Amino acid sequence: MPELPEVETIARGLANRLTGDVIDSVWLGSKPEPLRSPAPEIVGTLESAHIAGVRRVGKHIVFDLQNGGWAHSTASPGSAVQGRLRTSPVKRKRLPGKSAPPTPTAAQWIVHLGMTGRMLVCKPDDPVEKHTHMIAKLASGRELRFVDPRRFGRLSVAHGFEAPGSEPLEVELERFVGLFRGRKTPIKSALLNQKLLSGVGNIYADEALFRAGIRPRRRAASLTKEDLRRLYPAVQEVLKEAIALGGSSISDYVDSDGEEGFFQLQHRVYGREGEPCLVCKTPIKRVVISGRSSHYCPKCQR
């Protein structure tokens, strides 16, 4: 699943390419799983909307819209026909008695990539991939497509969307320390709790704990204030370094240009089970904590 650095990289790329464009029409596939908001609401919000910007919130990609479309829609999702996507756009109707679009209103289109979701900026004549669940036709002549083979990604629309937890790159030190003091769960599990910090995932939790010298199984309540003061910059440094290198490509992840990231080449513990620690040469260990693999050095981390 893409974590904060990967989502940040994708959001920045989409912002560079799409800000200022307009969504002319929207096609939705027949699979219901990707839709967290009702299909007519998604279509009615997106069609004729001006893309004012694209940004990351937690692990979500947020398109900030100035919505010039109609307030309601009678649209319904499209369907697959003989293995080919029906590309005619879902139609929208004007409200009775309305002769002009309503005053534009701010809204957000929210995309969660799940495990295998991708946002692709394509030419209209590019082949449509099998697991395409959404096509947004743009005024620029391009198409923005959401592709997700495993269908764990989610599409929704909202007003005033916010992440449930603190932003890891913006949270202040004392707030960070307060998030974990007294918690009985392992510190690794606490770092993955999106209600505490929104965006930190498995890879970067392991890497940050290594840099801070803290074992992932230690209960958060056992950490001293000094431990947490070491962990705070470690989390931010790992995330910033990963963003600078375009994230970690260890599975299906590519950015909005289809390029892989390079931070996987800098991993010090994640995915290195049995390999020598880069600091002390002790073999890296792997344990499972709350169903998630965790990697650490038994000598450098205590």
C-alpha positions as a Markdown table, in Angstrom:
| # | Residue | x | y | z |
|---|---|---|---|---|
| 1 | Met | 0.0 | 0.0 | 0.0 |
| 2 | Pro | 1.4 | 3.4 | -0.9 |
| 3 | Glu | 2.5 | 5.3 | 2.2 |
| 4 | Leu | 2.9 | 9.1 | 2.8 |
| 5 | Pro | 6.0 | 9.6 | 0.6 |
| 6 | Glu | 4.5 | 7.7 | -2.4 |
| 7 | Val | 1.1 | 9.5 | -2.1 |
| 8 | Glu | 2.9 | 12.9 | -1.7 |
| 9 | Thr | 5.0 | 12.1 | -4.8 |
| 10 | Ile | 1.9 | 11.2 | -6.8 |
| 11 | Ala | -0.1 | 14.2 | -5.6 |
| 12 | Arg | 2.7 | 16.6 | -6.5 |
| 13 | Gly | 3.0 | 15.1 | -10.0 |
| 14 | Leu | -0.8 | 15.3 | -10.5 |
| 15 | Ala | -0.8 | 18.9 | -9.3 |
| 16 | Asn | 1.9 | 19.9 | -11.8 |
| 17 | Arg | 0.0 | 18.3 | -14.7 |
| 18 | Leu | -3.6 | 18.9 | -13.9 |
| 19 | Thr | -4.0 | 22.2 | -11.9 |
| 20 | Gly | -6.2 | 24.5 | -14.0 |
| 21 | Asp | -7.8 | 21.8 | -16.1 |
| 22 | Val | -11.5 | 21.1 | -16.1 |
| 23 | Ile | -13.3 | 17.8 | -15.9 |
| 24 | Asp | -15.7 | 17.6 | -18.9 |
| 25 | Ser | -17.3 | 14.2 | -18.2 |
| 26 | Val | -16.9 | 11.2 | -16.0 |
| 27 | Trp | -17.3 | 7.5 | -16.7 |
| 28 | Leu | -17.6 | 5.0 | -13.9 |
| 29 | Gly | -17.2 | 1.2 | -14.1 |
| 30 | Ser | -19.7 | -1.3 | -12.9 |
| 31 | Lys | -17.8 | -2.6 | -9.8 |
| 32 | Pro | -19.2 | -1.0 | -6.6 |
| 33 | Glu | -16.2 | -1.5 | -4.3 |
| 34 | Pro | -14.2 | 1.6 | -5.4 |
| 35 | Leu | -17.1 | 4.0 | -4.7 |
| 36 | Arg | -17.3 | 5.3 | -1.2 |
| 37 | Ser | -19.7 | 8.0 | -2.3 |
| 38 | Pro | -22.8 | 7.3 | -4.4 |
| 39 | Ala | -22.1 | 7.3 | -8.1 |
| 40 | Pro | -24.5 | 10.2 | -9.0 |
| 41 | Glu | -22.9 | 12.3 | -6.3 |
| 42 | Ile | -19.4 | 11.7 | -7.6 |
| 43 | Val | -20.5 | 12.4 | -11.2 |
| 44 | Gly | -22.5 | 15.5 | -10.2 |
| 45 | Thr | -19.6 | 16.9 | -8.2 |
| 46 | Leu | -16.8 | 16.2 | -10.7 |
| 47 | Glu | -18.4 | 17.1 | -14.1 |
| 48 | Ser | -17.7 | 20.7 | -15.2 |
| 49 | Ala | -15.4 | 21.1 | -12.1 |
| 50 | His | -12.3 | 23.2 | -12.3 |
| 51 | Ile | -9.2 | 21.5 | -10.7 |
| 52 | Ala | -7.9 | 24.2 | -8.4 |
| 53 | Gly | -5.1 | 22.0 | -7.0 |
| 54 | Val | -4.1 | 18.5 | -5.9 |
| 55 | Arg | -2.5 | 17.7 | -2.5 |
| 56 | Arg | -2.0 | 14.9 | -0.1 |
| 57 | Val | -3.9 | 14.6 | 3.2 |
| 58 | Gly | -2.7 | 11.6 | 5.2 |
| 59 | Lys | -2.6 | 8.7 | 2.7 |
| 60 | His | -5.3 | 10.3 | 0.5 |
| 61 | Ile | -5.0 | 12.3 | -2.7 |
| 62 | Val | -7.3 | 15.3 | -2.5 |
| 63 | Phe | -8.4 | 17.2 | -5.6 |
| 64 | Asp | -9.6 | 20.7 | -4.6 |
| 65 | Leu | -12.4 | 21.6 | -7.0 |
| 66 | Gln | -14.3 | 24.7 | -7.9 |
| 67 | Asn | -17.5 | 23.0 | -8.9 |
| 68 | Gly | -19.3 | 24.6 | -11.9 |
| 69 | Gly | -21.4 | 21.5 | -12.5 |
| 70 | Trp | -25.0 | 20.9 | -11.6 |
| 71 | Ala | -25.9 | 20.2 | -8.0 |
| 72 | His | -27.6 | 16.9 | -8.7 |
| 73 | Ser | -27.2 | 14.2 | -11.2 |
| 74 | Thr | -29.3 | 11.2 | -12.4 |
| 75 | Ala | -26.1 | 9.4 | -13.5 |
| 76 | Ser | -25.5 | 5.7 | -12.9 |
| 77 | Pro | -22.2 | 3.7 | -13.3 |
| 78 | Gly | -21.2 | 2.4 | -16.6 |
| 79 | Ser | -20.6 | -1.3 | -17.3 |
| 80 | Ala | -18.1 | -3.6 | -19.0 |
| 81 | Val | -19.3 | -4.8 | -22.4 |
| 82 | Gln | -17.5 | -7.9 | -23.9 |
| 83 | Gly | -14.3 | -7.1 | -22.0 |
| 84 | Arg | -14.2 | -3.5 | -23.3 |
| 85 | Leu | -15.1 | -0.4 | -21.3 |
| 86 | Arg | -18.0 | 1.7 | -22.4 |
| 87 | Thr | -16.4 | 5.1 | -22.8 |
| 88 | Ser | -19.4 | 7.2 | -23.4 |
| 89 | Pro | -19.7 | 9.7 | -20.5 |
| 90 | Val | -22.4 | 9.5 | -17.9 |
| 91 | Lys | -24.9 | 12.2 | -18.6 |
| 92 | Arg | -26.1 | 14.9 | -16.2 |
| 93 | Lys | -29.4 | 16.7 | -16.3 |
| 94 | Arg | -30.2 | 20.3 | -15.5 |
| 95 | Leu | -32.3 | 21.1 | -12.5 |
| 96 | Pro | -35.9 | 22.2 | -13.3 |
| 97 | Gly | -36.2 | 25.9 | -13.9 |
| 98 | Lys | -32.5 | 26.4 | -14.1 |
| 99 | Ser | -31.1 | 28.1 | -17.3 |
| 100 | Ala | -27.5 | 28.6 | -16.1 |
| 101 | Pro | -25.0 | 26.8 | -13.8 |
| 102 | Pro | -25.3 | 27.5 | -10.1 |
| 103 | Thr | -22.6 | 29.6 | -8.3 |
| 104 | Pro | -19.4 | 27.5 | -8.1 |
| 105 | Thr | -18.9 | 25.8 | -4.8 |
| 106 | Ala | -15.7 | 24.3 | -3.3 |
| 107 | Ala | -15.6 | 20.6 | -3.0 |
| 108 | Gln | -13.0 | 17.8 | -2.9 |
| 109 | Trp | -12.5 | 14.7 | -4.8 |
| 110 | Ile | -10.8 | 12.1 | -2.5 |
| 111 | Val | -8.8 | 9.2 | -3.8 |
| 112 | His | -7.4 | 6.5 | -1.6 |
| 113 | Leu | -5.1 | 4.2 | -3.7 |
| 114 | Gly | -5.5 | 1.1 | -1.5 |
| 115 | Met | -2.9 | -1.5 | -2.3 |
| 116 | Thr | -2.7 | -1.4 | -6.1 |
| 117 | Gly | -4.5 | 1.8 | -7.2 |
| 118 | Arg | -3.0 | 4.1 | -9.8 |
| 119 | Met | -3.9 | 7.5 | -11.2 |
| 120 | Leu | -2.9 | 7.7 | -14.8 |
| 121 | Val | -2.9 | 10.8 | -17.1 |
| 122 | Cys | -3.5 | 9.4 | -20.6 |
| 123 | Lys | -4.2 | 10.3 | -24.1 |
| 124 | Pro | -7.8 | 9.4 | -25.3 |
| 125 | Asp | -6.5 | 6.8 | -27.7 |
| 126 | Asp | -4.2 | 5.0 | -25.1 |
| 127 | Pro | -5.4 | 1.5 | -24.5 |
| 128 | Val | -7.8 | 1.2 | -21.5 |
| 129 | Glu | -6.4 | -1.2 | -18.9 |
| 130 | Lys | -8.6 | -4.1 | -17.8 |
| 131 | His | -9.1 | -2.9 | -14.2 |
| 132 | Thr | -10.0 | 0.7 | -15.0 |
| 133 | His | -12.8 | 1.9 | -12.7 |
| 134 | Met | -13.0 | 5.5 | -13.6 |
| 135 | Ile | -12.2 | 7.8 | -16.6 |
| 136 | Ala | -12.4 | 11.6 | -16.3 |
| 137 | Lys | -12.3 | 13.3 | -19.6 |
| 138 | Leu | -10.5 | 16.7 | -19.3 |
| 139 | Ala | -10.9 | 19.9 | -21.3 |
| 140 | Ser | -7.3 | 19.7 | -22.2 |
| 141 | Gly | -8.1 | 16.6 | -24.3 |
| 142 | Arg | -6.4 | 14.2 | -21.8 |
| 143 | Glu | -8.0 | 11.6 | -19.6 |
| 144 | Leu | -7.4 | 10.9 | -15.9 |
| 145 | Arg | -8.0 | 7.2 | -15.2 |
| 146 | Phe | -8.2 | 5.3 | -11.9 |
| 147 | Val | -6.9 | 1.7 | -12.3 |
| 148 | Asp | -7.0 | -0.7 | -9.4 |
| 149 | Pro | -6.7 | -4.5 | -10.0 |
| 150 | Arg | -7.5 | -5.5 | -6.3 |
| 151 | Arg | -10.2 | -2.9 | -5.8 |
| 152 | Phe | -9.1 | -1.8 | -2.3 |
| 153 | Gly | -8.8 | 1.8 | -3.5 |
| 154 | Arg | -11.7 | 4.2 | -2.8 |
| 155 | Leu | -13.2 | 7.2 | -4.6 |
| 156 | Ser | -15.4 | 9.7 | -2.9 |
| 157 | Val | -16.3 | 13.4 | -2.8 |
| 158 | Ala | -16.5 | 15.7 | 0.2 |
| 159 | His | -16.4 | 19.2 | 1.6 |
| 160 | Gly | -13.8 | 20.1 | 4.1 |
| 161 | Phe | -12.0 | 16.7 | 4.1 |
| 162 | Glu | -9.5 | 16.2 | 6.9 |
| 163 | Ala | -7.3 | 13.3 | 8.0 |
| 164 | Pro | -8.2 | 11.7 | 11.3 |
| 165 | Gly | -4.8 | 12.1 | 12.9 |
| 166 | Ser | -1.9 | 14.6 | 13.0 |
| 167 | Glu | 0.2 | 15.4 | 9.9 |
| 168 | Pro | 3.6 | 13.7 | 10.6 |
| 169 | Leu | 5.6 | 16.4 | 8.8 |
| 170 | Glu | 3.8 | 19.3 | 10.6 |
| 171 | Val | 3.1 | 18.0 | 14.1 |
| 172 | Glu | 5.0 | 19.8 | 16.8 |
| 173 | Leu | 7.3 | 17.9 | 19.2 |
| 174 | Glu | 5.2 | 18.2 | 22.3 |
| 175 | Arg | 2.1 | 17.1 | 20.5 |
| 176 | Phe | 4.0 | 14.1 | 19.0 |
| 177 | Val | 5.3 | 13.1 | 22.5 |
| 178 | Gly | 1.7 | 13.4 | 23.9 |
| 179 | Leu | 0.3 | 11.1 | 21.2 |
| 180 | Phe | 2.3 | 8.1 | 22.5 |
| 181 | Arg | 2.8 | 8.6 | 26.2 |
| 182 | Gly | 0.9 | 6.0 | 28.2 |
| 183 | Arg | -0.3 | 3.8 | 25.3 |
| 184 | Lys | 0.0 | 0.1 | 26.0 |
| 185 | Thr | 0.3 | -1.0 | 22.4 |
| 186 | Pro | 3.6 | -1.7 | 20.8 |
| 187 | Ile | 5.2 | 1.5 | 19.4 |
| 188 | Lys | 5.2 | 0.1 | 15.9 |
| 189 | Ser | 1.4 | -0.4 | 16.1 |
| 190 | Ala | 1.0 | 3.1 | 17.5 |
| 191 | Leu | 2.9 | 4.6 | 14.6 |
| 192 | Leu | 0.6 | 2.8 | 12.2 |
| 193 | Asn | -2.5 | 4.1 | 14.0 |
| 194 | Gln | -3.9 | 6.6 | 11.5 |
| 195 | Lys | -5.9 | 8.3 | 14.2 |
| 196 | Leu | -2.6 | 9.3 | 15.8 |
| 197 | Leu | -0.4 | 10.1 | 12.8 |
| 198 | Ser | -2.0 | 10.1 | 9.3 |
| 199 | Gly | 0.3 | 8.8 | 6.6 |
| 200 | Val | 3.0 | 6.7 | 8.4 |
| 201 | Gly | 2.9 | 3.1 | 7.1 |
| 202 | Asn | 4.9 | -0.1 | 7.6 |
| 203 | Ile | 8.1 | 0.7 | 5.7 |
| 204 | Tyr | 8.7 | 4.1 | 7.2 |
| 205 | Ala | 7.7 | 3.1 | 10.8 |
| 206 | Asp | 10.4 | 0.4 | 10.6 |
| 207 | Glu | 13.0 | 2.8 | 9.2 |
| 208 | Ala | 12.2 | 5.5 | 11.7 |
| 209 | Leu | 12.4 | 3.1 | 14.7 |
| 210 | Phe | 15.8 | 1.9 | 13.5 |
| 211 | Arg | 17.2 | 5.4 | 13.3 |
| 212 | Ala | 15.8 | 6.2 | 16.8 |
| 213 | Gly | 17.3 | 2.9 | 18.2 |
| 214 | Ile | 13.9 | 1.7 | 19.4 |
| 215 | Arg | 12.6 | -1.9 | 19.0 |
| 216 | Pro | 9.2 | -2.1 | 17.3 |
| 217 | Arg | 7.7 | -4.4 | 20.0 |
| 218 | Arg | 8.4 | -2.0 | 22.9 |
| 219 | Arg | 5.2 | -0.7 | 24.4 |
| 220 | Ala | 4.7 | 2.9 | 23.7 |
| 221 | Ala | 4.1 | 3.5 | 27.4 |
| 222 | Ser | 7.6 | 2.2 | 28.2 |
| 223 | Leu | 9.3 | 4.9 | 26.1 |
| 224 | Thr | 10.9 | 7.7 | 27.9 |
| 225 | Lys | 10.4 | 11.3 | 26.8 |
| 226 | Glu | 13.9 | 11.2 | 25.5 |
| 227 | Asp | 13.1 | 8.1 | 23.4 |
| 228 | Leu | 10.2 | 10.0 | 21.9 |
| 229 | Arg | 12.3 | 13.0 | 21.3 |
| 230 | Arg | 14.7 | 10.8 | 19.2 |
| 231 | Leu | 11.8 | 9.2 | 17.4 |
| 232 | Tyr | 10.2 | 12.5 | 16.4 |
| 233 | Pro | 13.0 | 13.7 | 14.1 |
| 234 | Ala | 13.6 | 10.2 | 12.8 |
| 235 | Val | 10.1 | 9.9 | 11.5 |
| 236 | Gln | 10.3 | 13.3 | 9.8 |
| 237 | Glu | 13.8 | 12.7 | 8.3 |
| 238 | Val | 12.8 | 9.3 | 6.9 |
| 239 | Leu | 9.7 | 10.7 | 5.3 |
| 240 | Lys | 11.4 | 13.7 | 3.8 |
| 241 | Glu | 14.3 | 11.6 | 2.4 |
| 242 | Ala | 11.8 | 9.2 | 0.9 |
| 243 | Ile | 9.8 | 12.0 | -0.7 |
| 244 | Ala | 13.0 | 13.4 | -2.2 |
| 245 | Leu | 13.7 | 10.0 | -3.8 |
| 246 | Gly | 10.1 | 9.5 | -5.1 |
| 247 | Gly | 9.1 | 7.0 | -2.5 |
| 248 | Ser | 9.8 | 3.2 | -2.4 |
| 249 | Ser | 8.9 | 0.9 | -5.3 |
| 250 | Ile | 8.7 | -2.6 | -3.8 |
| 251 | Ser | 5.5 | -3.8 | -5.4 |
| 252 | Asp | 3.2 | -2.0 | -7.9 |
| 253 | Tyr | 4.0 | 1.6 | -7.0 |
| 254 | Val | 4.8 | 4.1 | -9.7 |
| 255 | Asp | 4.3 | 7.9 | -9.7 |
| 256 | Ser | 1.9 | 9.9 | -11.9 |
| 257 | Asp | 4.5 | 9.7 | -14.8 |
| 258 | Gly | 4.8 | 5.9 | -14.4 |
| 259 | Glu | 8.2 | 6.1 | -12.9 |
| 260 | Glu | 9.5 | 4.1 | -9.9 |
| 261 | Gly | 10.8 | 5.6 | -6.7 |
| 262 | Phe | 14.3 | 5.0 | -5.4 |
| 263 | Phe | 14.1 | 5.0 | -1.6 |
| 264 | Gln | 14.0 | 1.2 | -1.5 |
| 265 | Leu | 17.7 | 1.4 | -2.2 |
| 266 | Gln | 18.1 | 3.3 | 1.1 |
| 267 | His | 16.2 | 0.9 | 3.3 |
| 268 | Arg | 18.3 | 0.0 | 6.4 |
| 269 | Val | 16.0 | -2.6 | 7.9 |
| 270 | Tyr | 12.7 | -3.0 | 6.0 |
| 271 | Gly | 12.8 | -6.1 | 3.7 |
| 272 | Arg | 16.3 | -7.0 | 4.8 |
| 273 | Glu | 15.6 | -10.0 | 7.1 |
| 274 | Gly | 18.8 | -12.1 | 7.6 |
| 275 | Glu | 21.0 | -9.5 | 6.0 |
| 276 | Pro | 23.7 | -7.7 | 8.0 |
| 277 | Cys | 22.9 | -4.5 | 9.8 |
| 278 | Leu | 24.5 | -1.6 | 7.9 |
| 279 | Val | 25.8 | -0.3 | 11.2 |
| 280 | Cys | 26.9 | -3.3 | 13.3 |
| 281 | Lys | 26.6 | -6.3 | 10.9 |
| 282 | Thr | 24.2 | -8.1 | 13.1 |
| 283 | Pro | 21.6 | -10.0 | 11.0 |
| 284 | Ile | 18.3 | -8.1 | 10.7 |
| 285 | Lys | 15.3 | -9.8 | 12.3 |
| 286 | Arg | 11.7 | -10.0 | 11.2 |
| 287 | Val | 8.8 | -10.3 | 13.6 |
| 288 | Val | 5.0 | -10.0 | 13.1 |
| 289 | Ile | 3.2 | -7.4 | 15.2 |
| 290 | Ser | -0.5 | -7.1 | 14.9 |
| 291 | Gly | -0.4 | -8.9 | 11.6 |
| 292 | Arg | 2.3 | -6.7 | 10.1 |
| 293 | Ser | 5.9 | -7.6 | 9.3 |
| 294 | Ser | 8.4 | -5.6 | 11.3 |
| 295 | His | 12.1 | -5.5 | 10.7 |
| 296 | Tyr | 14.8 | -4.4 | 13.2 |
| 297 | Cys | 18.4 | -4.8 | 14.4 |
| 298 | Pro | 18.5 | -6.7 | 17.7 |
| 299 | Lys | 21.8 | -4.9 | 18.6 |
| 300 | Cys | 21.2 | -1.3 | 17.5 |
| 301 | Gln | 17.6 | -1.2 | 18.7 |
| 302 | Arg | 16.6 | -1.6 | 22.3 |
